[in-house]
Amino acid sequence: MAQENVEVPITGKIVGVNVKVGDTVKEGDTLCLLESMKMENPILAPVDGTITQVGVSVEQVVKPGDLVAIIEY
Amino acid sequence: MFGFFETGLQHFYWGNGLMLLIGVALIYLGISKKMEPLLLIPIGFGILLVNLPLGGLMDYELQITSQAEMPSRVVSIEVDEGAKISEGDIILQLDSGEVLAPIGGRITEIKTSPGQEVTPDEVLAVMITTAQTELPVQPVGLLSRIFQYGIMWQVIPPLIFLCLGALTDFGPMIANPRTLLLGAAAQFGVYFAFFAALLSGFNIAEAASIGIIGGAEGPTTIYVTSILAPHIIGATAVACYTYMALVPIIQPPIIRLLTTKKERAIYMKPQLREVSTREKILFPIIASIIVILVVPLSAPLIGMFMVGNLFAMSGVTERLSKTASTAFIDILTIFLTLCIGATMTADNFLLPRTLLVLVLGVVAFATATAAGVLMAKLMNLFSKQKINPMIGAAGVSAVPMSARVVQKMGQEANPRNFLLMHAMGPNVAGAIGAAIAGGVFLGMVG
């Protein structure tokens, strides 16, 4: 099965995680909320699939390239 | 009935009632809908306060002198003390002619009596007005004093720019200087609305003040209007702030109209190159020198913007930048917004021209958005590395609302997209562009 690594796009703080390992997601579903530049930005699933790993937790400060989640499809 | 004791009710009319509704509506939108509460609540309350007659918060005193060139004799006095008068009403008759009310308001004192001889410069009566006028008035209310010496003397708007500078990160723009073009293109909306306002019958100074609404920068709009056309400052400020709050409603249809789904889905790598501290420190210094040399009248805005930015970027003036970006901007915002609300008395605001200003303001926002998007598409024709044309829409300034709109629409079109940083570039460029456009107008018209 193919897998897609979703990465943090910009520096910020995770303020919400909406998925856990084993969840199925559809393209466009919110994986987590990233607070950056005084805004809450959703990080979306780029494909339909199943979450096999979640790399972030609430309150975590993240930088670009950090893993948000791995989606298998 | 109570002699000199007057209540506001005797002076209250339907116009005040309508303005109270508008004020309360703005407060409601701020509290319940969380729409720009920091702006709408004080503006709404300012409106409320000045539409309760005789409160005096926005009063100006005006002395009425004899307009005759020769000493004359008072024949009769046509109004009572305390009476409401409209512009052009006869206040008293001299044997050399009538003395008319130069503006609407209320007579507070008659200083002469029939039969008396008066000299040309003698003060015949004193009146109170709440109108914004270029006549030599003296502010005598709490808010009219703050308005006169804070806004009309052009103190508060540039200081707000200083605070905005401390809050602005030019990094995304420095990392991708092409976005300056997008910020510049969006100023087309300013000039389009300027000409549209001229065609609608506004004079050139009013048209410039209306056009600048398209820069989507509150302090810039207020600054330019306070110099060029103070009598419409309430309308231009409200148009600007309201449309900034409505950016998420105004911009998406225009962006959709001008782009295909494929263009909106164009992927841009989310992270821009790292911008060094040295670049961020040099930028405000170099930008000030270049911009002020070319457009000198933008100096109060650009100069303050850049010094605020230097406070934030220098790394050694953290105290100053912290104050500017928290307590100081809040204090200034309280003064500014209460005063803007206070300019909106029923007599000042419920005029056909206000409606026209509001219509032209939305035209300015819409054309600015369109120009930014079209410029981005034009740039794509010549460049190998394609940009998502939506980021052009962020060139209208309205920091950070329009960048947020672009970010959201970008994700909708392509969930991999994260355009926020790319949109911040044109966004901050738009703020500079608006201040420059204001300086150009002041040079042309002022």
Interface residues (C-beta under 8 A of the other chain):
Chain A: P9 I10 E27 G28 S36 M37 K38 M39 N41 P42 I43 L44 A45 P46 P64 G65
Chain B: D169 P270 Q271 P400 R404 Q407 Q411 E412 P415 R416 F418 L420 M421 M424
